[in-house]
Amino acid sequence: MYFTRIFAVEWGMLGFQPFAGRIAALGAVLALTACATQEAPQPSQSSFAEPAAAEVISVALDNITDKYIEPVSLDSVGTEGLRGLASIDPAISLKVDDGHLILFNDGQEIARMQQPSAEDARAWGAALVALTETARGYSSELRNASSEKIYEAIFDGVLSHLDIFSRYAGNVEANRNRAKRDGFGGIGVRFRVEGGAAIVTRLIEDTPAAKSGLVLGDRIIAVEGHAVAQLDSVAVTELIRGPVHTHVNLVIDRPNSKKPFEVSVPRAHIVPQTVIVRREDGIGIVKITSFNQETAHGMEKAIAQLTAPNAPPISGIILDLRGNPGGLLRQSIKVADQLLTQGDILRTVGRHPDSLHHYTAGGTDLAAGLPVVVLVDGKSASAAEIVAAALQDRDRAVVIGTSSYGKGSVQTVIRLPNDGEITLTWSKFVAPSGYYLHGMGVVPTVCTSGHEKLSETTDIIQSALDGAGPGVEISWRHRAFLDDKGRSQLRSACPSETRRGPLDLEVAKRLIDDRKLHARALLVTAATAEVTN
């Protein structure tokens, strides 16, 4: 009914045809509005005007206008979606005039329709599909483009005008994203393709690959009957992965083995490992590379391993979040909670009621009060910043490094009917002390920006303890009240950098080894607040 209502004014009642028929009919009507100087429109090689296309776009537009952190209108996102077609064929353009959407090809009008209601996402979805089909009749580039390419052009047009973190992923990329977040059917092996074989470089603990007898250095020369010499790493990965509880057949050429042999390995649900733990100089070092659905569990296991009764004692824990781009929000909350006994961890605020949350600590510090240091750098973002900010604000850890990335927003992932997905910004992080992480990030207590030499370790620590580091003129505790200039000054006091060298780790070890230094560093932010008030 909604489709008929929208277009009846322009072309008369289209009747109660099936949805696909109505779009096809509308496409034909639109084509008749072409100027006489235009060539006759050509039929599309593959139809985009099917019910599924309108449904995909309608679902996306409805979620964007309902959930995006700032109010957006269907008129705005709908027209920007149509303008996105120009990324495939620059000759296609759109003009909005007196309540009409007017489509052009090389400056010549090819279609005109009444602008749909600003409250009807389904109507806009139908309109975008109908106009796109008309444009495909005149444009060979659009006519030859796949449906997925057109979705990408439309959604890029819609989302590029919102913010840099809201984006569309087609079904192939979206499936990869879901595998990273939620896991996949696989065997738990990492490899590199080299010399016509996939050479095993890592076997993930407690996975079928580790239990099947595979060893590091094994050369996989065939997967499911396909010679690896004819494949790239992506193709090998696709062959190894598959439904859980099925098997994958591998042919192994093991060094020092007389001849290649075949092994059948069962597939299981594999979640990429994100937590790596080691001991170094009597200190536990926990590296978190990202946050997926198993990260908190991995952190719990790492702390248990480091503090086990039969394990050598450690003097403290270094939580290395350098280069960590973030991931799942709730996993970051759980990781912070594992080191806190009380108080706030995070608030999220947005426009949609479901985006409002308040997270507090549950009462158990798995590290039992051991000194904790957190390492961050300019690549530490989102979920990593939540953990660092919570531990810093609750005086549980000393943060060392450079200002973090400053991605203090929450994205919700909306799965679309075509199996693609939209990642949409819908709320912002508020740290325990009340400041917004977005745009500023976490400013470390001990700043290492611009330093690389290990010989500078003592001076760096002393500078922070003496109050010569970031925050001397601007209070950490009053970050919630800073204007844009103040936030910029605080962040620029410790410029964001990518940190890979050993210096930050050495500074952290020095603080862990000397509990008095660690305690003094924890007091720096509070002391700064007193100085500046």
Buried (B, 14 or more C-beta within 10 A) or exposed (E): EBBEEBBEEBBEEBEEBEBBBBBBBBBBBBBEBBEEEBEEBEEBEEBBBBBBBBBBBBBBBBBBBBBBBEEBEBBBBBBBBBBBBBBBBEBBBBEBEEEEBBBBBBEBBBBBBBBBBBEBBBBBBBBBBBBBBBBBBBBEBBBBBEBBBBBBBBBBBBBBBBBEBBBBBBBEBBBBBBBBBEBBBBBBBBBEBEEEBBBBEBBBEEBBBBBBEBEEEBBBBBBEEEEBEEBEEEBBBEBBBBEEEEBBEBBBBBEEEEEBEEBEBBBBEBBBBBBEBEEEEEBBBBBBBBBBBBBBEBBBEBBEBBBEEEEEEBBBBBBBBBBBBBBBBBBBBBBBBBBBEEEBBBBBBBBBEEBEBEBBBEEEBBBEEBBBBBBBBBBBBBBBBBBBBBBBBBEBBBBBBBBBBBBBBBBBBBEBBBBBBBBBBBBBBBBBBBBBBBBBBBBBBBBBBEBEEEEBBEEBBEBBBEEEBBBBEBBBBBBEEBEEEBBEBBBEBBEBBEBEEEBBBBBBBBBBBBEEBBEBBBBBBEBBBEEBE
